[in-house]
Amino acid sequence: MCEKAYDYFFNQGIQPTDMVFLVTENSTGWKLVNKFESKGIQVNHVFEDKEKSHRHKRSFWLGDSRLKIATVHSFKGWELKTVILLIPNQINENRARNFDYLIYTGISRTLKDICVINCCRRYDAFGQEWQRLTKSNTPVTTQKNSMDILFPKISIH
C-alpha cells in the first residue's frame, strides 16, 4: 500500500523531496526505509541503527531531495507538501486518547496533500465520514487548529 501511495503522488508530479511517510513506531519506519531503498529510491530518515553507537541523534533536513520517512514525534514542528501517514492495526487502548492526538499531529503536518493508510478499526468511522464528505462536495475543514472533523469528542483549548 505504501508503494502505491508513493507511486500515486509521484505520478501526479510530486517529487520525493516534497513527500514524507510518517509512522508511529521506529520498527515500521525501518521496514519502509528498507523497502524503498531496495527499489532504488533514496531515503532521508531519522532512524538509528541499534547495532551502531551514535554520539548524536540523526538529524533530519527538509531541504534534502530524498524521500523522507520519520516518526510523527520526530516530525513535530515540520510541515511538508505531501504527507503519507501510516496508522498501525493495534494501539494500546490505555493510551488511545494520546494516540488520537498523535494521529492528529501527523495529519496536520501537511501543506497540501494527505494520504492516511489506516489499519486500525478505531479510525474506520473517520475514513467513512471523510469519503461521505468528499463525495457530497461538503467543504472539509483544513484549519490546523480544528479537530472537529477528525475527532468530534476531543476539544482543544
Protein Blocks (a to p, Z undefined) as FASTA:
>chain_A
ZZmmmmmmmmnopafklgccddfbfklmmmmmmmmmmnopacddfbdcfkbccfbdcddd
fkbcbdcdddfklmgoiacfbdcddddfbdcfklmmmmmmmmmmmmmmpfkbccdddfbf
klmmmmmmmmmmmmnopacdfbfkbcklmmmmbccZZ
